[in-house]
Amino acid sequence: MMVPVEVFDELTAERARALVEATASVRAEGLVPNASAEAIVEQWARGEISTSQMRAMVRRLYGV
């Protein structure tokens, strides 16, 4: 799918913010993010994989 650069930049910025917030939430609970899951979510934040791909990869990682 083709999208304007501005839309892509906005999407990846929004995803990056979501990643920062999620990581902060995990750490606020006294936990450490799983490095493999974090790498998958970073791919998603950069727009390299879709949301459904990211979810499927994380589910496979945890055997769900």
PyMOL commands that set and color helices and strands:
alter all, ss='L'
color gray80, all
select helices_A, chain A and resi 5-28+35-45+51-61
alter helices_A, ss='H'
color red, helices_A
deselect
rebuild
show_as cartoon
